[in-house]
Amino acid sequence: MEKYIIFINEDKTKVIAKTLLTQDLTRKLKKQGFRKHHIEVNAENENDAINKVNKECNEHLDSLKDFSGGLVICSVCFIIIALVSFFIL
């Protein structure tokens, strides 16, 4: 397995093996508007690397969805308690 680095532009993705990545290539990609994704992946090939990154990003999005859903429920409960206590007092 090889480690792959992911570079993302607005509508494009480049997957480059870490062993092939040089400073010149990194500068060139940054000039083209790409930014390095924060995840490095161990994979068999480029397609496998993209699939693993997509899977991990989807897991992060699901966790964020669960967290924000719980936060909304807590906020609504707090508002209801505040309103009830305001009208009772």
C-alpha positions as CSV (number, residue, x, y, z in Angstrom):
1,M,0.0,0.0,0.0
2,E,1.1,3.5,-0.8
3,K,0.3,6.8,1.0
4,Y,-1.7,9.3,-1.2
5,I,-2.1,13.0,-0.8
6,I,-5.3,14.6,-2.0
7,F,-5.4,18.1,-3.5
8,I,-8.8,19.8,-4.0
9,N,-9.9,22.6,-6.2
10,E,-13.5,23.9,-6.5
11,D,-14.6,21.2,-8.9
12,K,-11.5,19.0,-9.4
13,T,-9.5,16.6,-7.3
14,K,-5.9,15.4,-7.8
15,V,-4.6,12.3,-6.1
16,I,-0.8,12.0,-5.9
17,A,1.4,9.4,-4.4
18,K,3.4,10.8,-1.5
19,T,6.6,9.4,-3.0
20,L,6.0,11.4,-6.2
21,L,5.2,14.7,-4.5
22,T,7.8,17.4,-4.7
23,Q,7.9,21.0,-3.6
24,D,7.7,22.2,-7.2
25,L,4.6,20.1,-7.9
26,T,3.0,21.4,-4.6
27,R,3.7,25.0,-5.6
28,K,2.4,24.4,-9.1
29,L,-0.8,22.9,-7.7
30,K,-1.3,25.8,-5.3
31,K,-0.9,28.3,-8.1
32,Q,-3.6,26.4,-10.0
33,G,-5.9,26.9,-7.0
34,F,-5.6,23.5,-5.4
35,R,-5.3,23.1,-1.6
36,K,-4.1,20.1,0.2
37,H,-6.8,18.0,1.9
38,H,-6.1,17.4,5.6
39,I,-6.4,13.6,5.1
40,E,-3.6,11.3,3.8
41,V,-4.7,7.9,2.8
42,N,-3.1,4.5,2.6
43,A,-4.5,2.8,-0.5
44,E,-3.7,0.4,-3.4
45,N,-4.3,2.9,-6.2
46,E,-5.7,6.4,-6.8
47,N,-9.4,5.2,-7.1
48,D,-9.1,3.3,-3.9
49,A,-7.7,6.5,-2.2
50,I,-10.6,8.6,-3.5
51,N,-13.1,6.1,-2.2
52,K,-11.4,6.0,1.2
53,V,-11.4,9.8,1.4
54,N,-15.1,10.0,0.4
55,K,-16.0,7.4,3.0
56,E,-14.1,9.2,5.8
57,C,-15.6,12.6,4.8
58,N,-19.1,11.1,4.8
59,E,-18.5,9.7,8.3
60,H,-17.5,13.1,9.5
61,L,-20.6,14.7,7.9
62,D,-22.8,12.1,9.6
63,S,-21.2,12.8,13.0
64,L,-21.7,16.5,12.4
65,K,-25.3,15.9,11.5
66,D,-25.9,13.9,14.7
67,F,-24.1,16.6,16.8
68,S,-26.1,19.5,15.3
69,G,-29.4,17.6,15.7
70,G,-28.7,17.1,19.4
71,L,-27.7,20.7,19.8
72,V,-31.0,21.8,18.2
73,I,-33.0,19.7,20.6
74,C,-31.1,21.1,23.6
75,S,-31.6,24.6,22.3
76,V,-35.4,24.1,21.9
77,C,-35.7,22.6,25.4
78,F,-33.8,25.5,26.9
79,I,-36.0,28.1,25.1
80,I,-39.2,26.3,26.3
81,I,-37.9,26.1,29.9
82,A,-36.9,29.8,29.7
83,L,-40.4,30.8,28.4
84,V,-42.2,28.7,30.9
85,S,-40.2,30.1,33.8
86,F,-40.6,33.7,32.6
87,F,-44.4,33.4,32.4
88,I,-44.8,31.6,35.7
89,L,-42.7,34.1,37.6
